[in-house]
């Protein structure tokens, strides 16, 4: 599955100054999408929003926020047994659930808790403004990087359930294995750099400080398109 005018793009390993620098580099890889009718850029909160803002500004496309919450195993919160995305879609790692003997009641309690937090964050970021509708649009999902791919995969499936015209995943950095996994479900995957030895997303950033809720709100309130 390819982008307009060519194949999925990657580049030699590189380091980004920060997420905004990464977004500008990524926007260059997405230049063929500029001028696409009904284009929509969605930034995965929180770290993907600064990257997505640069992409949306370069492509002169509207920007909105998209949320994915990890469903952590109760005893080991860092271990994901699935993910929850905007729109209510739940993606479960059946292997982890089976191996750890996690009951449906325990799984549902985690889903309920994370659903409440997802709704809280959507209200905090967007207020009363309704979410952008992906239906019939070319949607570019942007994050600051992919590690395992679970969160981005949940986002792809959630967006595709709204019947967009095309779903594109764009990230500054990812391991090759994750790119291949996402490419099986998205229409296009664009990654600016794929390190030969991948340890973590932050390894390719000089400044990888946490993005605040205030920064997300400020970026969403800053126009990415020129009225006219």
N, C-alpha and C positions, 0 to 999 in steps of 0.2 A: 504494500500500500504506500503510495507516494504522494508527495506534495505537488502542487501545480508546477509543471515545468522541470521536474527533476526528481531525484531520489532523496531518501532521508539523508539529512546532513549531519556530519560529525566533523570534528577538527582535531588537530594535534593537542595533546595535553597542555593546559594553560592554567593560570591562576587569575582570579577576579579580585579586584580591590574590595568590592562589596556587592550587595544584591543589585544596586542600581547599575553598576558597571556590567554585571552579568546580564541584566535585562537588555542593555544596549547592544551587547554582543549577540545575544539571542535574537534580538529584533532584526539584525542583519541577516541571520539565517532564515528568517521568516518573511523577507522582503517581498517574495512573490505573492503573499497574501494581501498586500496593501492594495486597496481598491476593490477587494472582494465584497460583493453585495451581501448585506445582512451579516457582517462579521461581528463577533462578540468575543471579548477576552475575559476569561475568568481566572482570578488569582486565588490559589489555595491559601487560606489563612493559616498562620499569619505570615510565615516567611516568604510565601510566593507572591504576596501582594506588591512589594516594591519592585520585584522582577517584572510582574505583569503590567505594572503602571508604565514602565519604560517600553514594553512591547506594544501596549495599547496606544501610547502617544506616538510611537514611530509609525504604526500602521493606521493611525487616525481612526481608531475603533473604540467603541464604548467599553468600559471596564466595570466589572462587578466582582464581588467576593464570593468564594465558594468554600464551604467548610467540610472537612473530613475529621472525624474523631476516631482514634484508635480504641478498640475494645480490648483492654488489658486483662490478662488473667489475674483474678483477685489476689492470689498469693505472690505473683510476680508481675506487677503492673507494667513493666517494660516489655514483657512478652505479649505480643498481639495474638488474640484468637479471632480477630476480625476487624472490621472497620465499619463506621456509620457515616453516611454522606448527607449533604443537604438534599432535601426531598424525601428523607426517611429511608433510603435504601440501606440495607444491612448486608455486608459481605462477610461470611464466616469461613474461617480456616477449619474445615472439618477434621483435618488430620490432628491439629493441636487440640481441638475439643475432645476428640476420641482418645488420643494418647493420654490426656490428663484426666479423663473421666469427668469432664465438666457437665453438670446437669443442665437441662433446658431452663430450670428455674434460676440457676446462677447466671446463665448467659443472658436471660431476659432482664435480670436485675441490673446487670452492667449496661445493657442496651438502654434501659429506662434512664439510668443515671447520666449516661453520655448524651442521650437525646435531650435531656433538660439543659445540659451545658451547651449543646450545639444551638438550641433555640435561644439561650441567653446571649451567646456570642453574636448570633445573627441580628438580634435586636440591638445589641451594643454597637455593631458595625454599621448597620443599615437603617436603624430606627424604624419608622413606619413605612419606609419606601419598599414597595414590593420587589422581589427578586427579579432579575432579568429572565425573560422566557427564552430558552434555547431552541424552541420548536422552529424547525425550518431554517435555522441559521448555521453558519459555519462557526463552530465554537473552538477557540484555542484555550486549552487548559494549561495554566502555567504554574509551576512550583519552583522553589529555589534549588531543587535537586531531587533525585530519586535514590533511595537506599534499597529497600526490598521490593518496592513497587506496590505494596498492599494499599496504601492510602490513595495513590493515583489511580489504581485499578478501580477502587470503589467510586472515585469521582467520575471516571470514564463511564462506568455502568450506570451511575445515577443520571448523568447528562444524556446518555443514549436512550434512557427510558423516556425522555421528553421528546424524542424523535427529531434531533437536529439534522440538518442537511449533511454535515460532516463534523467529525470529532478529531481534533488535533491535540496532541500532547507535546508541550515544548518545555524543556528544562535546560539549565546551563550545564549540569553534570549528572552522570548516571553510570553505573556499571553496565557492561554490555548485556549481561543476562537479564537485567530488569528491562532494558530497552526492548529486547526481543519479546519478553513476556507482554509488555504493554502493546507492542506492535501487532500482537495477535487479535487485539480487540479494538484498538483505535484505528482510524483511517490513515493517520500519519503520526509519526513520532520524530521530533526534531530535537537533537541533543547537541549542545555546543562542544562538549568535550567528554570523552570516555577514557578515564585513566586506566592504564594497564594494570595497576595495582590499586584497587579501590578499597579504602578503609571506612570513610565517612564522607557525607556531603561537604562538611566544613573544611575538609582538607584542601579544597580548591579555592577557598576564600581567605583573604588577608583579614578582613573584618566580617565575622559571622555572628555578631552579637544578636541577641534575641530581639525580634520585632515586637513593639508594644501595641496595645489596643489603640492608643491615641494615634500612632503612626498609620495604622490601617485606616482609621476614620479620616485622617487628614488626606491620605492619598485618594480615598474614594470620593472625597469632596473636591479634589483638584481635577479640572477638566482634562481629558485626554484627546478631545477632538476640537477642531476650530469651527466655530459657528459660521455659517455662511450659506 
